[in-house]
Amino acid sequence: MAKKLKIEKSKKKTRWNLLGREDSFIDKDMITGPHIQIFSNSKISVEGCCGVFEYTDTYLKLKLQKGFLILSGSGFDIVFFEGRLITVKGNISSVEFCV
């Protein structure tokens, strides 16, 4: 007669819940703060811009909720600015965030 095989059930695997924990690496300011997208050195989009503080062909200072975003370069042109979203094209040589 054949022996019956006893199959042991494996322990339940624990799931890593990194995003739902209170002590996770995501800070509250990361969700509510400005979102910045840089496309090479020719275009930047900033969501969360409160206004343009200074604007020249080579220098742009944007007011954010907490601080400023300073762009240096040449040929700056604001191609889109509606609500809290701004898009700037030009030759960007440096980006500086000041609190």
N, C-alpha and C positions, 0 to 999 in steps of 0.2 A: 504494500500500500504506500502511496505517495504521502510524504510529509507535507503538512500545511505550512506555508510560509507566513511568518508573522511580520507584517509591515509596520514599522514604527513611524509614527507621525512626527515630522520635524517641528521644532519650535517655531512659533510665529515670528516672522521677521519684523523688527521694529523699523519704522519709517523715520527718516530724518525730516523734521519739520523746521527748517531754518527760517522760513519767512513768517511763520505764525507765532514764533516765540517772542516774549517781551525783551529778552536779552540778545536778540539777534543783531547782526551787523548792520541792519538797515536803520538809519536814523530818521526821526520824524521830519527833519529839515530836508532830507533827500527827496521826500514826497512833495513837500509844500514849496520848496525853494525853486530857483530858476532852472530851466532846462536849456542847455547850450549844445548846439550841434555845429561842428566845424567841418566843412567840406574842403579838404586840401588847404591851400593858403589863399583861396579865392572867394570863399563865401562862408558866412556864419549866420546862424539863426538863433535867436534868444527868445525863449518863451518865459515871460515873467518880467519884462522890461517895463519900468514905471515911467520912463521918459528919456529924452536925449538931453544930456547936461551940456556937452560941448561937441561941436561937429565942424571939422575942416576936411580938406581933401586928404590929409595925412594923419589925422588924429580924431578919434571918436570916443567919447566918454558917455556910457549908458548908466542911468540910475536904475538900480535894482532895489528890491524890497529891503535887503540888508547889504548896503555897500554899493560899489560901482564896478563896472566892467570896462576896462580901457583897452582900446585897439590902436595899434600903431601900424603904419604901412604907407600905401600910396593909392590914389585913385578910388577912394571910398565913395560909394553911391548907395543910398538907402533905397532899396527896390520895393520893400514892403514894410508897412508899419500900420497895424490895425489892432486895436485893443491892447493886449500885452505882448503881442508877437511882432518882432522886428527881424528883417532879413537885410544884411549888408553884403554887397559885393565889392571887390577890390583886391589889391595885393596886400595880404595881411602878413606882417613880419613879426608881430608880438601880440600876445593876449595877456592881460594882467587883471587879476581879481583883487579888489581892495575892499576891506571891511571897514 
